[in-house]
Amino acid sequence: MVEGTGIHPRWAKDHAGMAADTNRHPRRRAALAASFIPAGSRILDLGCGAMPLREHLPEGCSYTPSDIWKRHPDIVPADLNKGEFPDGEWDVIAMLGVAAYLETPSLVLRTARERAPMLILSTSLWPILTDRSVRHAEARGQVNFWRRPDLTSLLRRTGWTVEKQTPVRRPRSWLMQETMFVCK
């Protein structure tokens, strides 16, 4: 953590420059998430990063981006690990690539349930954990290492029903698979 902030160095590095992120994976993940969002929805994008979801939303959607850093004037700053959550109600909350970094995921998921009837969450699932894979993920700030049954149980305990699960992309490794969950 960056001393006195509760922020992992991964997010502290060049946070201002992340708005110009050209990594294609977040854009592909955002396009997949947007395919589940009904037209005209009010969207809260938690951990929005460079806001790739906004580019792919169906017509008529309103978009509220939120992240730990205010990289863009539209971003509502909120540190989920400090219990902060944007005020308001939405039709859909997106948490793309965020849940693995949450220190209290059950609190965030319960709060999301109170604020929206639909959740789109993507995260890495770990069918097999090795010391090496855990060290690698922890070095990037990850604190949660779920197997599919563990995450679906957490979602159920926090009020969500998983309606769909789909891989985000072809697995790079047999150790981990990023999966998107559509919940209501």
Backbone as a ProteinNet text record, in pm:
[ID]
protein_1_A
[PRIMARY]
MVEGTGIHPRWAKDHAGMAADTNRHPRRRAALAASFIPAGSRILDLGCGAMPLREHLPEGCSYTPSDIWKRHPDIVPADLNKGEFPDGEWDVIAMLGVAAYLETPSLVLRTARERAPMLILSTSLWPILTDRSVRHAEARGQVNFWRRPDLTSLLRRTGWTVEKQTPVRRPRSWLMQETMFVCK
[TERTIARY]
82.5	0	87.2	36.1	104.5	76.1	180.7	168.7	64.4	-24.8	-125.6	-245.2	-251.9	-362.2	-452.3	-402.7	-481.2	-485.6	-400.7	-401.5	-280.8	-305.3	-197.7	-114.9	16.7	100.6	56.6	-12	-60.1	-145	-227.4	-315.6	-248.9	-145.6	-78.3	11.8	64	154.1	78.8	125.7	78.1	-74	-146.1	-292	-349.2	-286.5	-337.9	-328.3	-225.9	-207.1	-296.5	-367.3	-448.3	-567.1	-605.8	-717	-682.8	-555.7	-512.7	-481.2	-529.8	-502.6	-543.1	-453	-483.5	-488.4	-487.4	-496.2	-628.9	-622.2	-743.8	-831.1	-772.7	-853.1	-966.9	-942.5	-1056.6	-1164.6	-1127	-1226	-1309	-1244.7	-1319.6	-1412.2	-1361.2	-1441.6	-1561.1	-1538.9	-1647.2	-1751.5	-1707.6	-1802.3	-1889.5	-1829.9	-1908.1	-2008.9	-1964.7	-2056.1	-2171.6	-2140.9	-2245	-2349.4	-2312	-2408.9	-2521	-2503.6	-2606.1	-2689.5	-2656.2	-2721.6	-2838.5	-2957.7	-3072.9	-3059	-3108	-3107.6	-3180.7	-3132.1	-3196.4	-3164.6	-3073.7	-3041.5	-2955.4	-2968.8	-2878.8	-2767.7	-2642.9	-2529.2	-2435.8	-2394	-2284	-2169.7	-2056.8	-1938.9	-1835.3	-1834.8	-1741.4	-1604.2	-1501.6	-1367.3	-1354.9	-1406.6	-1421.6	-1290.6	-1180.8	-1052.8	-1062.9	-1025.8	-1029.7	-1168.1	-1268.8	-1410	-1439.1	-1383.4	-1412.4	-1558.1	-1626.6	-1767	-1852	-1822.4	-1901.9	-1908.4	-1798.2	-1792.7	-1888.1	-1928.6	-2003.3	-2148.9	-2193.7	-2329	-2436.4	-2548.4	-2661.8	-2717.1	-2794.3	-2852.2	-2936.9	-2926	-3011.3	-2967.5	-2854	-2806.5	-2744.5	-2761.3	-2687.1	-2576.7	-2461.6	-2340.9	-2278.5	-2258.5	-2188.6	-2061.2	-1945.5	-1819.6	-1771.4	-1715	-1660.3	-1530.3	-1433	-1305	-1235	-1129.1	-1050.7	-982.4	-949.6	-885.9	-981.3	-982.4	-1063.7	-978.6	-969.9	-886.5	-950.6	-1079.1	-1158.4	-1263	-1304.3	-1401.5	-1534.3	-1571.8	-1699.5	-1693.3	-1574.7	-1560.6	-1600.4	-1683.2	-1720.7	-1619.6	-1532	-1431.4	-1493.6	-1450.3	-1496	-1393.1	-1349	-1258.2	-1342.2	-1373.3	-1458.7	-1396.7	-1264.4	-1197	-1202.2	-1250.3	-1272.4	-1421.4	-1504.3	-1648.3	-1720.6	-1650.7	-1714.9	-1791.6	-1906.2	-1989.3	-2065.7	-2069.3	-2141.7	-2289	-2341	-2482.5	-2565.6	-2684.7	-2777	-2831.3	-2918.9	-2976	-2957.1	-2933.3	-2906.8	-2985.3	-2991.1	-3052.4	-2951.2	-2824.3	-2717.3	-2592.2	-2526.6	-2394.4	-2295.4	-2191.4	-2083.9	-1962.5	-1904.7	-1780.1	-1689.6	-1618.5	-1538.8	-1392.6	-1348	-1210.5	-1179.1	-1279.4	-1262.4	-1269.8	-1357.4	-1390.2	-1270.7	-1175.5	-1059.1	-972.9	-992.7	-911.6	-984.9	-1106	-1186.6	-1153.2	-1126.1	-1096.7	-1222.8	-1337.9	-1465.4	-1567.4	-1550.4	-1640.4	-1786.9	-1814.1	-1954.6	-2023	-1953.6	-2010.9	-2040.2	-1946.4	-1965.7	-2080.6	-2086.9	-2193.6	-2330.6	-2338.5	-2466.7	-2511.1	-2417.2	-2450.8	-2496.8	-2428.1	-2468.8	-2611.1	-2642.9	-2777.1	-2883.8	-2850.6	-2945.8	-2966.1	-2868.3	-2870.8	-2913	-2917.7	-2950.9	-3008.3	-3097.8	-3152.7	-3066	-2959.1	-2875.9	-2728.8	-2647.4	-2503.5	-2433.4	-2333.3	-2246	-2106.5	-2053.7	-1926.8	-1834.4	-1712.2	-1612.3	-1496.2	-1444.9	-1331.1	-1261.4	-1142.5	-1066.7	-1112.5	-1134.5	-1165.9	-1042.7	-1015.8	-894.2	-930.7	-944.4	-975.5	-862.5	-739.4	-622.2	-534.3	-498.7	-409.4	-273.2	-171.2	-35.6	28.8	134	204.4	251.4	301	352	240.9	124.3	15.4	-37.8	-44.4	-90.3	8.6	137.4	238.1	228.8	211.4	201.2	79.2	-34.6	-157.3	-148.9	-92.6	-79.2	13.3	113.5	204.1	130.9	18.7	-63.8	-177.2	-179.9	-279.9	-401.9	-408.2	-525.7	-530.2	-649.5	-666.3	-767	-844.1	-943.7	-909.4	-918.9	-886.8	-1003.4	-1105.6	-1226.6	-1223.5	-1280.8	-1322.2	-1467.2	-1517.1	-1654.2	-1757.9	-1757.8	-1859.9	-1850.2	-1727.6	-1710	-1770.8	-1745.9	-1799	-1950.7	-2002.9	-2148.9	-2216.8	-2154.2	-2208.4	-2205.9	-2096.7	-2088	-2195.5	-2212.9	-2316.3	-2454.6	-2483.3	-2612.2	-2631.2	-2528.3	-2537.3	-2557.5	-2517.2	-2532.8	-2656.5	-2742.8	-2872.7	-2882.7	-2777.9	-2778.5	-2807.6	-2877.2	-2898.7	-2821.6	-2731.6	-2652.6	-2741.8	-2761.2	-2843.5	-2760.5	-2635.9	-2550.5	-2405.4	-2325.5	-2180.2	-2118.8	-2019.3	-1954.4	-1807.1	-1719.3	-1578.1	-1560.5	-1470	-1442.6	-1353.3	-1259.7	-1170.3	-1112.7	-1048.2	-984.6	-881.7	-881	-787.3	-642.2	-563.5	-419.8	-349.3	-416.9	-355.8	-463.6	-427.8	-523	-543.3	-463.6	-474.2	-584.5	-622.5	-713.2	-798.4	-925.8	-1015.5	-1098.5	-1087.4	-1173.8	-1313.2	-1411	-1549.9	-1638.2	-1740.8	-1838.2	-1966.1	-2018	-2141.4	-2246.7	-2363.1	-2476.3	-2574.2	-2604.4	-2685	-2803.7	-2908.7	-3027.9	-3074.5
-118.4	0	125.2	229.6	357.8	415.3	447.8	488.7	598	572.5	670.8	680	594.4	607.8	486.2	366.3	245.2	206.6	268.9	246.1	161.8	57.7	-28.1	49	27.3	99.5	81.8	-28	-49.4	68.2	122.1	232.2	367.1	371.3	498.2	538.8	439.3	469.5	538.6	651.8	719.7	715.9	736.5	730.5	834.4	946.1	1048.5	1003.2	926.8	881.2	766.5	707.3	591	625.1	750.5	788.5	761.8	754.6	728.7	581.1	495.1	351.2	296.3	223.7	165.7	13.7	-42.3	-186.8	-236.3	-334.5	-381.8	-468.8	-536.5	-626.4	-555.2	-442.1	-374.4	-334.1	-300.7	-263.2	-384.9	-498.8	-621.5	-662.1	-653.4	-687.2	-592.4	-463.3	-364.8	-390.8	-427.8	-456.7	-576.3	-678.4	-795.1	-753.7	-676.2	-631.3	-550.2	-460.4	-375.2	-456.8	-573.2	-655.8	-707.3	-700.6	-745.9	-630.9	-507.9	-390	-346.8	-335.6	-288.8	-141.9	-108.2	30.4	118.7	240.2	336.9	318.9	230.2	203.4	313.6	327.4	412.2	321.6	352.7	265.9	331.9	255.1	294.1	198.8	253	173.8	189.6	93.5	97.7	49	125.9	91.3	112.4	224.5	250.5	264.9	295.9	313.2	418.5	381.5	473.3	480.2	427.3	431.7	364.3	247.1	183	138.7	115.3	73.4	180.2	305.9	416.5	410.1	367.4	359.4	256	158.5	44.1	38.3	135.6	129	138.6	69.5	82.5	224.6	254	386.7	426.1	553.4	610.6	583.7	522.9	495.1	619.9	634.7	738.1	666.8	728.9	663.4	743	676.3	736.4	656.5	712	643.1	672.3	571.9	591.2	513.1	573.3	506.9	570.7	507.1	557.4	689.5	710	833.2	910.1	1039.9	1124.5	1158.5	1063.9	1078.1	1165.1	1186.2	1258.1	1339.3	1453.7	1536.2	1465.4	1366.5	1297.5	1192.6	1151	1041.4	1086.8	1004.5	1023.8	943.2	1011.2	935.9	858.3	733.5	649.6	539.4	525.3	417.9	308.7	205.6	97.6	28.3	25.9	-37.7	46.4	168.9	252.5	266	187.6	191.3	301	370.2	475.9	412.8	469.5	421.2	541.2	561.8	678.2	679	798.4	813.7	798.3	741.4	731.5	591.4	580.2	450.6	433.8	310.1	279.2	156.4	134.3	12.3	-100.8	-64.3	-163.1	-109	-195.4	-163.3	-257.4	-200	-278.3	-275	-392.6	-407.1	-496.2	-436.4	-512.8	-515.7	-634.3	-649.9	-583.3	-562.4	-489.2	-580.6	-677.6	-754.9	-825.2	-867.2	-938.6	-848.9	-718	-622.4	-564.5	-610.3	-556.1	-624.6	-545.2	-600.3	-650.9	-590.7	-634.6	-651.7	-754.4	-769	-786.3	-851.7	-871	-737.8	-643.3	-511.3	-437.9	-440.2	-371.4	-435.2	-567.6	-636.4	-612.1	-607.7	-576.9	-433.9	-341.5	-202.7	-191.2	-259.4	-259.7	-314.1	-417	-478.7	-378.9	-293.4	-191.8	-81.3	-61.8	51.6	17.7	-113.8	-151.1	-292.6	-318.2	-453.3	-545.9	-493.3	-576.1	-545	-652.3	-641	-716.5	-653.5	-721	-715.7	-832.1	-842.7	-934.4	-892.2	-982.7	-992.3	-1112.9	-1135.8	-1264.3	-1281	-1403.3	-1512.7	-1630.3	-1749.3	-1839.3	-1900.3	-1978.7	-2122.3	-2211.8	-2351.2	-2418.2	-2374	-2428.9	-2311.7	-2310.2	-2205.4	-2265.9	-2202.1	-2241	-2123.8	-2151	-2042.4	-1937.1	-1982.5	-1889.6	-1801.1	-1861.3	-1781.3	-1681.1	-1720.6	-1628.7	-1513.1	-1543.1	-1436.5	-1339.3	-1392.3	-1307.5	-1215.4	-1271.3	-1191.8	-1091.3	-1132.3	-1040.6	-923.4	-948.1	-840.3	-734.9	-773	-678.7	-621.7	-654.9	-598.5	-684.2	-800.3	-886.5	-944.6	-945.7	-999.8	-1114.6	-1135	-1241.7	-1342.7	-1469.2	-1578.6	-1677.6	-1652.3	-1733.7	-1849.7	-1959.9	-2066.4	-2033.9	-2087.3	-2056.4	-2077.5	-2193.5	-2211.9	-2109.5	-2066.1	-1966.9	-1832.6	-1790.1	-1660.8	-1666.4	-1772.2	-1779.9	-1784.5	-1847.8	-1849.1	-1708.4	-1635.2	-1496.9	-1410.1	-1422.9	-1345.3	-1378	-1503.7	-1545.2	-1488.1	-1496.9	-1445.5	-1294.5	-1224.1	-1077.7	-1033.7	-1129.6	-1096.7	-1109.5	-1156.8	-1166.4	-1308.1	-1318.8	-1445.8	-1440.9	-1536	-1540.3	-1591.8	-1510.9	-1549.9	-1600.5	-1553.3	-1594.6	-1585.3	-1680.5	-1678.1	-1702.9	-1623.9	-1643.3	-1605.1	-1679.8	-1640.5	-1505.5	-1425.2	-1294.8	-1310	-1400.9	-1427.1	-1567.2	-1611.6	-1742.8	-1743.8	-1848.5	-1850.1	-1844.2	-1764.3	-1759.6	-1870.3	-1925.6	-2024.3	-2116.6	-2240	-2331.2	-2296.1	-2204.8	-2167.1	-2065.5	-1988	-1876.9	-1852.1	-1815.3	-1781.7	-1661.1	-1551	-1436.6	-1468.2	-1449.7	-1484	-1364.4	-1346.4	-1240.5	-1302.3	-1241.3	-1285.2	-1176.2	-1215.1	-1124.1	-1167.3	-1076.1	-1109.1	-1014.9	-1067.7	-986.5	-1019.9
0	0	0	-63.7	-58.7	79.6	153.4	292.5	311.7	407.5	443.8	351	247.9	153	144.9	179	156.9	9.6	-71	-215.5	-254.2	-328.6	-376.6	-479.3	-481.3	-577.8	-722.3	-753.3	-890.3	-937.5	-848	-887	-867.3	-783.2	-757.7	-874.1	-947.1	-1058	-1170	-1209.7	-1328.8	-1343.4	-1233.6	-1241.6	-1336.4	-1349.5	-1440.8	-1585.5	-1618.2	-1755.5	-1796.1	-1701.2	-1734.5	-1822.9	-1828.6	-1916.1	-2061.7	-2091.7	-2229.4	-2251.4	-2160.9	-2168.8	-2305.2	-2367.5	-2498.6	-2492.5	-2373.2	-2356.8	-2414.7	-2502.9	-2569.3	-2480.3	-2380.5	-2298.3	-2226.2	-2156.3	-2092.6	-2192.8	-2313.5	-2414.9	-2457.6	-2475	-2509.8	-2396	-2273.3	-2155.5	-2146.2	-2170.1	-2164.6	-2272.5	-2392.1	-2500.6	-2463.9	-2402.9	-2360.3	-2253	-2155.1	-2048.7	-2106.9	-2198.3	-2257.8	-2331.6	-2382.1	-2455.6	-2365.2	-2232.8	-2138.2	-2082.3	-2117.9	-2060.5	-2148.4	-2089.9	-2168.3	-2209.7	-2327.2	-2375.4	-2274.2	-2258.7	-2169.8	-2022.2	-1987.5	-1847.2	-1786.9	-1656.5	-1577.8	-1525	-1559.5	-1530.5	-1430	-1328.3	-1241.3	-1272.3	-1313	-1348.8	-1237.9	-1142.5	-1030.4	-1075.3	-1046.1	-1092	-1241.1	-1287.9	-1431.9	-1507.5	-1438	-1507.2	-1616.6	-1738	-1852.1	-1917.1	-1850.8	-1892	-2026.2	-2053.9	-2182.2	-2195.7	-2084.8	-2093.1	-2161.2	-2134.9	-2190.9	-2343.4	-2406.9	-2554	-2612.9	-2533.1	-2585.8	-2540.6	-2463.3	-2407.4	-2514.8	-2491.2	-2583.9	-2582.4	-2680.8	-2697	-2576.8	-2540.6	-2437.7	-2295.1	-2274.7	-2139	-2078	-1947.2	-1875	-1797.8	-1790.9	-1741.5	-1628.7	-1514	-1400.9	-1376.8	-1410.3	-1384.4	-1242.3	-1177.2	-1043.3	-1031	-965.1	-944.6	-825.6	-783.1	-670.3	-704.4	-830.6	-877.6	-967.8	-956.8	-1044.5	-1167	-1259.9	-1380	-1485.9	-1471.6	-1571.2	-1494.3	-1543.7	-1470.7	-1440.1	-1521.2	-1499.6	-1388.6	-1348.8	-1251.7	-1111.8	-1047.5	-908	-825.4	-749.6	-675	-559.1	-542.6	-431.5	-409.9	-286.5	-249.4	-183.7	-259.7	-210.5	-90	-82.3	30.9	157.9	147.3	265.1	295.6	228.3	251.8	175.7	86.8	8.2	-108.4	-138.7	-248.7	-302.1	-432.9	-486.9	-444.9	-419	-386.7	-513	-499.2	-610.8	-628.5	-726.3	-763.9	-912.9	-954.6	-1094.2	-1135.7	-1265.2	-1318.5	-1324.9	-1348.3	-1361.8	-1294.7	-1216.7	-1164.7	-1230.5	-1288.6	-1350.4	-1258.4	-1236.1	-1160.3	-1244.3	-1335.9	-1432.3	-1387.4	-1344.6	-1300.9	-1168.3	-1083.9	-958.5	-835.6	-836.3	-716.1	-653	-732.6	-678.9	-590.7	-598.6	-524.4	-403.4	-378.2	-268.6	-136.7	-34.9	96.7	166.1	136.3	194.2	80.6	-2.1	-116.9	-77.7	35.7	73.5	101.8	164.5	191.3	61	-32	-160	-237.7	-240.3	-313.8	-250.4	-117.6	-51.3	-82.9	-77.9	-109.7	-254.5	-344.4	-485.3	-498.9	-421.8	-428.4	-386	-289.6	-243.1	-346.1	-435	-527.4	-669.7	-704.1	-842.7	-847.3	-943.3	-958.9	-1044.5	-1105.3	-1193.5	-1168.5	-1167.6	-1149.2	-1261.6	-1318.7	-1414.7	-1355	-1321.6	-1251.7	-1330.4	-1351	-1408.4	-1311.8	-1298	-1209.6	-1249.4	-1198.4	-1223.7	-1129.1	-1184.3	-1105.2	-1106.4	-994.2	-975.9	-940	-1037.1	-1003.6	-926.2	-949.4	-880	-838.8	-710.9	-662.3	-630.7	-678.7	-643.9	-571.1	-496.7	-427.6	-527.3	-640.9	-742.2	-798.2	-829.8	-886	-784.7	-656.7	-552.4	-536.8	-531.1	-519.4	-636.9	-757.9	-876.9	-867.4	-829.7	-819.7	-704.5	-592.8	-479.1	-513.4	-594.4	-636	-717.4	-779.4	-855.5	-770.7	-641.1	-551.4	-527.9	-587.6	-572.7	-431.6	-371.7	-236.7	-231.3	-337.6	-340.8	-450.4	-414.6	-506	-500.6	-582.2	-576	-672.8	-628.3	-719.9	-753.6	-863.6	-908.3	-797.1	-726.7	-622	-508.8	-477.5	-370.2	-408.9	-532.1	-575.4	-592.3	-650.2	-664.9	-528.3	-430.3	-294.5	-234.4	-253	-204.1	-269	-399.1	-467	-410	-388.9	-333.4	-191.8	-108.5	29.6	34.6	-69.6	-71.4	-150.2	-182.4	-242	-392.2	-458.5	-604.2	-650.2	-763.1	-831.4	-962	-981.1	-1104.2	-1216.1	-1318.8	-1433.5	-1549.5	-1558.2	-1669.7	-1626.3	-1674.7	-1656.5	-1792.4	-1827	-1956.1	-1945.2	-2012.8	-2011.1	-2079.8	-2026.4	-2085.3	-2207	-2198.5	-2311.5	-2296.1	-2399.7	-2396.2	-2283.6	-2201.9	-2089.5	-2135.4	-2063.9	-2089.4	-2013.9	-1916.7	-1830.2	-1776.3	-1747.2	-1684.5	-1538	-1484.5	-1344.1	-1317.5	-1419.4	-1396.8	-1520.5	-1497.8	-1607.5	-1566.7	-1641.1	-1612	-1663.4	-1575.8	-1605.2	-1575.4	-1658.1	-1636.5	-1582	-1475.6	-1410.8	-1431.5	-1479.6	-1490.6	-1382.5	-1292.7	-1174	-1162.1	-1104.6	-1073.3	-933.9
[MASK]
++++++++++++++++++++++++++++++++++++++++++++++++++++++++++++++++++++++++++++++++++++++++++++++++++++++++++++++++++++++++++++++++++++++++++++++++++++++++++++++++++++++++++++++++++++++++

